[in-house]
Amino acid sequence: MDIPQRPIARGKMSEREREFRSKLAKLIHEGGILRGTLAPRERTCGRPTCKCAKGEKHASLYLVFKEEGKYRQIYVPKELEELVRAWVSNHQKARHFLEEISRVHREKVLKRDV
């Protein structure tokens, strides 16, 4: 049995729910969202005359994420690091806002105030 979903009127939402919904909507509309973890890596290039041969390794950043049950990683070029960091941070914030909205709805179910 499908129970039809109906939009929740803003007047029926608690202040807390309106706040988190507003923050989530703003985040979605104003910035990119990217699920994943940023993993710094240090490596050597193999050239015997390079600074990395003396211990000063090359730093790089990778985006690690799970897709179709497998972990994948993508190299993040230096010029995109700041943007990708912001998108990953936005995803973490979005998850937090969704969890808060979910908490509000769990409370409604407990109180039978749906």
Secondary structure, DSSP 4 states (H G I P E B T S, - for coil): -PPPP-PPPGGGS-HHHHHHHHHHHHHHHHS----SEEEEEEE----TTSGGGGT-PEEEEEEEEEETTEEEEEEE-GGGHHHHHHHHHHHHHHHHHHHHHHHHHHHHHHHT--
